[in-house]
């Protein structure tokens, strides 16, 4: 079903803000970079040779995971487009050499949003404003008794009293449950966060394509309440089932399998479903045009190399960022 695949893709490939709570306020970039990266940086710091004297060390792994890497050039400006997966285990890293090398070449790292520069207090205020009922009703007033019983059972698995989240709207409950499962599985090392943390350590400039407010607005308003309820129902699965879904998507990401990724979005049962189509348009189409516009401004600027990191579906699901750039006369090369 599109609902199930879209909900998986929401956290995995579409909206980084959906998993905001997976990075705690106390975490620093140093703490969230995988150990092997930290060790490499320690060795580099201890190395007394100058850059001119030192032989260039290969980065990443020749047989490493990942793909979804494209490149666009305009005179002296280069933009790498790197598709990401927003949830992953720590042992995914380092990625393939071509991916890591593209990052190394970059002067500027360009995420959807800069997760290392989020005002969590403001974020939680927005979650309350957009994600909770303000009219005195509770979730019980908006879903069936059967679905509420399933919700209670799922929350009990995480020792959460349903009364604590009774004012949450369906999308916010889906968000919360997905965060809990991702954290339990330890899949909190998304590719976006990996490169943002490296950029922080390396002192690279970071320029975000979207704001926290924009992503939360999509979460809160892109789907009708009826569609939100349907997605909540799809979210009430066991952690084991959810892990199977994530592992399937991770295998696709490791292989850089564009067709496999697009295959997860195929649906017949919901063709013509206006709610689903409107939701997908808000998640993908509208955001891709906005992000492509900003990338074109980078291409028109002075000599720099940009490393754009966005959910992989933004680079593969039509109209994707690459195809929009091609419509505007740019040549997009698939690097890996």
C-alpha positions as CSV (number, residue, x, y, z in Angstrom):
1,X,0.0,0.0,0.0
2,X,1.1,3.5,-0.7
3,X,0.3,4.5,2.9
4,X,2.6,2.0,4.4
5,X,5.4,2.6,2.0
6,X,5.0,6.4,2.2
7,X,5.1,6.2,6.0
8,X,8.3,4.3,5.9
9,X,9.7,6.7,3.4
10,X,8.6,9.7,5.4
11,X,11.2,8.9,8.1
12,X,13.7,7.2,5.9
13,X,13.9,9.3,2.8
14,X,11.6,12.4,2.9
15,X,11.5,14.5,6.1
16,X,14.4,14.9,8.4
17,X,12.4,16.9,10.9
18,X,10.2,13.8,11.4
19,X,13.1,12.2,13.5
20,X,14.1,15.4,15.3
21,X,13.9,13.8,18.7
22,X,16.3,11.1,17.8
23,X,19.1,13.6,18.3
24,X,19.2,14.6,22.0
25,X,19.8,18.2,23.1
26,X,23.0,17.1,24.9
27,X,24.6,15.3,21.9
28,X,27.4,17.1,20.3
29,X,28.7,16.5,16.8
30,X,31.8,14.8,18.3
31,X,29.6,12.3,20.1
32,X,27.6,11.3,17.1
33,X,30.3,10.8,14.6
34,X,31.0,7.1,14.4
35,X,34.1,5.9,16.2
36,X,36.1,5.0,13.1
37,X,35.8,8.5,11.8
38,X,36.9,9.9,15.2
39,X,39.9,7.6,15.1
40,X,40.9,8.7,11.6
41,X,40.7,12.4,12.7
42,X,42.9,11.7,15.7
43,X,45.5,10.1,13.5
44,X,45.3,13.1,11.1
45,X,45.8,15.6,14.0
46,X,48.8,13.7,15.3
47,X,50.4,13.5,11.8
48,X,53.1,16.2,11.7
49,X,53.5,16.2,8.0
50,X,52.1,19.2,6.1
51,X,49.3,18.7,3.5
52,X,51.9,19.2,0.7
53,X,54.2,16.6,2.1
54,X,51.6,14.1,3.1
55,X,50.5,11.5,0.6
56,X,46.7,11.7,0.0
57,X,44.9,9.1,2.0
58,X,41.9,7.4,0.4
59,X,38.6,8.2,2.1
60,X,35.7,5.9,2.6
61,X,35.6,2.3,1.4
62,X,36.0,1.1,-2.2
63,X,33.4,-1.5,-1.5
64,X,31.5,0.7,0.9
65,X,27.7,1.2,1.0
66,X,25.8,3.9,-0.7
67,X,25.1,5.4,-4.0
68,X,22.5,8.0,-5.1
69,X,25.3,10.5,-5.9
70,X,25.0,13.0,-8.8
71,X,27.0,16.0,-9.9
72,X,26.1,19.3,-11.7
73,X,28.6,21.8,-12.9
74,X,28.4,25.4,-14.1
75,X,31.7,27.0,-15.1
76,X,33.7,27.1,-11.8
77,X,30.9,25.9,-9.5
78,X,30.2,22.2,-8.7
79,X,27.2,20.9,-6.9
80,X,27.1,17.3,-5.7
81,X,23.6,15.9,-5.0
82,X,23.8,13.1,-2.4
83,X,20.7,11.1,-1.6
84,X,20.5,10.1,2.0
85,X,18.7,7.8,4.4
86,X,17.6,9.5,7.5
87,X,17.8,6.5,9.8
88,X,20.7,4.0,9.9
89,X,22.8,1.9,12.2
90,X,26.2,3.2,13.2
91,X,28.1,0.4,11.3
92,X,26.9,1.9,7.9
93,X,29.9,4.1,7.9
94,X,32.2,5.1,6.3
95,X,30.3,5.2,3.0
96,X,31.6,4.4,-0.5
97,X,34.8,6.2,-1.5
98,X,33.1,8.3,-4.2
99,X,30.5,9.6,-1.7
100,X,33.1,10.4,1.0
101,X,35.4,12.1,-1.6
102,X,32.5,14.3,-2.8
103,X,32.1,15.5,0.8
104,X,35.8,16.1,1.2
105,X,35.9,18.3,-1.9
106,X,33.0,20.5,-0.7
107,X,33.3,24.0,0.7
108,X,29.7,24.1,1.7
109,X,27.4,21.3,3.1
110,X,23.8,21.8,2.2
111,X,21.2,19.7,4.2
112,X,17.4,19.9,4.2
113,X,17.7,21.5,7.6
114,X,20.6,21.9,9.9
115,X,19.8,19.5,12.7
116,X,22.8,20.7,14.7
117,X,21.4,24.2,14.9
118,X,17.8,23.5,15.9
119,X,16.2,25.4,18.8
120,X,14.6,22.4,20.5
121,X,12.6,24.6,22.8
122,X,11.0,26.4,19.8
123,X,10.6,23.0,18.0
124,X,8.6,21.6,20.9
125,X,6.5,24.8,21.0
126,X,5.7,24.2,17.3
127,X,5.0,20.5,17.9
128,X,2.5,21.5,20.6
129,X,0.9,24.2,18.4
130,X,0.7,22.1,15.3
131,X,0.6,18.6,16.7
132,X,-1.9,18.8,19.6
133,X,-5.7,19.4,19.6
134,X,-6.5,22.9,20.9
135,X,-10.3,22.5,21.0
136,X,-10.5,20.3,24.1
137,X,-10.9,17.0,22.2
138,X,-8.5,14.1,22.5
139,X,-7.3,11.4,20.1
140,X,-10.2,9.1,21.4
141,X,-12.6,11.6,19.8
142,X,-11.0,11.2,16.4
143,X,-10.3,7.5,16.0
144,X,-12.3,4.3,16.4
145,X,-12.4,2.4,19.7
146,X,-10.6,-0.5,18.0
147,X,-7.8,1.7,16.8
148,X,-7.5,3.3,20.2
149,X,-7.1,-0.1,21.8
150,X,-4.3,-0.9,19.4
151,X,-2.7,2.5,20.2
152,X,-2.9,1.8,23.9
153,X,-1.2,-1.6,23.4
154,X,1.6,-0.1,21.4
155,X,2.2,2.7,23.9
156,X,2.3,0.2,26.7
157,X,5.3,-1.5,25.0
158,X,7.2,1.7,25.7
159,X,5.8,2.3,29.2
160,X,3.9,5.4,28.0
161,X,0.6,6.3,29.7
162,X,-1.9,7.1,27.0
163,X,-3.1,10.1,29.0
164,X,0.3,11.7,28.5
165,X,-0.3,11.8,24.7
166,X,-4.1,12.0,24.6
167,X,-4.1,15.5,23.0
168,X,-1.7,14.4,20.2
169,X,-3.0,14.5,16.6
170,X,-2.6,11.3,14.5
171,X,0.5,12.6,12.7
172,X,2.2,13.5,15.9
173,X,1.4,10.1,17.4
174,X,2.8,8.4,14.3
175,X,5.9,10.6,14.7
176,X,6.3,9.7,18.4
177,X,5.9,6.0,17.9
178,X,8.3,5.9,14.9
179,X,10.9,7.8,17.0
180,X,10.6,5.3,19.8
181,X,11.1,2.4,17.5
182,X,14.1,4.0,15.7
183,X,15.7,4.7,19.1
184,X,15.0,1.2,20.4
185,X,16.7,-0.3,17.3
186,X,19.6,2.1,17.6
187,X,19.1,3.3,14.0
188,X,19.8,7.0,14.9
189,X,22.8,7.5,12.7
190,X,21.3,8.9,9.6
191,X,23.4,9.9,6.6
192,X,22.4,13.5,7.0
193,X,23.5,13.6,10.6
194,X,26.7,11.8,9.8
195,X,27.8,14.5,7.3
196,X,26.5,17.4,9.4
197,X,28.6,16.2,12.3
198,X,31.7,15.8,10.0
199,X,31.1,19.3,8.7
200,X,30.9,20.7,12.2
201,X,34.3,19.0,13.1
202,X,35.9,20.1,9.8
203,X,34.7,23.7,10.0
204,X,32.8,23.5,6.7
205,X,30.1,26.1,6.0
206,X,26.5,24.8,6.4
207,X,23.6,26.3,4.4
208,X,20.2,24.7,4.9
209,X,17.6,24.4,2.1
210,X,14.6,24.4,4.5
211,X,13.6,25.6,7.9
212,X,12.3,23.6,10.9
213,X,9.0,25.6,10.6
214,X,8.6,24.6,6.9
215,X,9.2,20.9,7.5
216,X,6.8,20.8,10.5
217,X,4.2,22.6,8.4
218,X,4.4,19.8,5.9
219,X,4.0,17.2,8.6
220,X,1.0,18.9,10.2
221,X,-0.9,20.1,7.2
222,X,-0.1,18.1,4.1
223,X,-2.4,15.2,5.0
224,X,-6.1,15.3,5.8
225,X,-7.1,14.0,9.3
226,X,-8.6,10.9,7.7
227,X,-5.3,10.2,5.9
228,X,-3.4,10.8,9.1
229,X,-5.5,8.3,10.9
230,X,-4.9,5.7,8.2
231,X,-1.2,6.2,8.5
232,X,-1.3,5.9,12.3
233,X,-3.0,2.6,11.8
234,X,-0.2,1.5,9.5
235,X,2.3,2.6,12.2
236,X,1.0,0.4,14.9
237,X,3.2,-2.6,14.2
238,X,5.7,-4.5,16.3
239,X,9.3,-3.3,16.5
240,X,10.4,-6.5,14.7
241,X,8.1,-5.8,11.8
242,X,9.3,-2.2,11.6
243,X,12.9,-3.4,11.7
244,X,12.2,-5.7,8.8
245,X,10.9,-2.7,6.9
246,X,13.9,-0.6,7.8
247,X,16.4,-3.3,6.9
248,X,14.8,-3.7,3.5
249,X,15.2,0.0,2.9
250,X,18.8,-0.1,4.2
251,X,19.7,-2.9,1.8
252,X,18.3,-0.8,-1.1
253,X,20.4,2.2,0.1
254,X,23.6,0.2,0.6
255,X,23.3,-1.1,-3.0
256,X,22.4,2.4,-4.4
257,X,19.5,0.7,-6.0
258,X,17.4,3.5,-7.7
259,X,14.9,1.2,-9.2
260,X,14.5,-0.8,-6.0
261,X,13.8,2.5,-4.1
262,X,11.2,3.6,-6.6
263,X,9.7,0.1,-6.4
264,X,8.8,0.7,-2.8
265,X,6.5,3.6,-3.9
266,X,4.6,1.5,-6.4
267,X,0.9,1.1,-5.7
268,X,-2.2,-0.1,-7.5
269,X,-4.7,-0.2,-4.7
270,X,-4.6,3.5,-4.1
271,X,-4.3,4.8,-7.6
272,X,-6.5,7.9,-7.9
273,X,-6.6,8.3,-4.1
274,X,-6.8,12.1,-3.8
275,X,-5.6,12.2,-0.2
276,X,-2.5,10.1,-1.0
277,X,-1.7,12.1,-4.2
278,X,-2.0,15.5,-2.4
279,X,0.2,14.2,0.4
280,X,2.9,13.0,-2.0
281,X,2.8,16.2,-3.9
282,X,3.4,18.2,-0.7
283,X,6.2,15.9,0.4
284,X,8.0,15.5,-2.9
285,X,7.0,17.7,-5.8
286,X,6.6,21.1,-4.2
287,X,9.6,20.7,-2.0
288,X,11.7,19.5,-4.9
289,X,10.9,22.6,-7.0
290,X,11.8,24.9,-4.0
291,X,15.1,23.0,-3.3
292,X,16.0,23.0,-7.0
293,X,15.5,26.8,-7.2
294,X,18.0,27.3,-4.4
295,X,20.5,24.9,-5.9
296,X,20.3,26.9,-9.2
297,X,21.3,30.0,-7.2
298,X,24.4,28.1,-5.9
299,X,25.3,27.2,-9.5
300,X,25.1,30.9,-10.5
301,X,27.4,32.0,-7.6
302,X,31.2,32.3,-7.5
303,X,33.5,29.3,-7.6
304,X,32.6,26.9,-4.8
305,X,31.8,23.2,-4.4
306,X,28.6,22.3,-2.7
307,X,27.6,18.9,-1.1
308,X,23.8,18.8,-1.0
309,X,22.4,16.1,1.2
310,X,18.7,15.3,0.9
311,X,16.5,12.3,1.2
312,X,17.2,9.9,-1.6
313,X,13.6,10.0,-3.0
314,X,14.2,13.8,-3.7
315,X,16.7,12.7,-6.3
316,X,14.8,9.8,-7.8
317,X,11.0,10.2,-7.6
318,X,9.7,12.4,-10.4
319,X,9.7,15.4,-10.5
320,X,13.0,15.1,-8.7
321,X,15.6,17.7,-8.1
322,X,17.9,16.4,-10.9
323,X,15.1,16.3,-13.5
324,X,14.1,19.9,-12.6
325,X,17.7,21.0,-13.0
326,X,17.7,19.3,-16.4
327,X,14.5,21.1,-17.4
328,X,16.4,24.3,-16.7
329,X,19.3,23.4,-19.0
330,X,21.7,21.8,-16.6
331,X,23.5,18.5,-17.2
332,X,23.2,16.1,-14.3
333,X,25.8,13.3,-14.1
334,X,25.2,10.2,-12.1
335,X,28.5,9.7,-10.3
336,X,27.7,6.6,-8.2
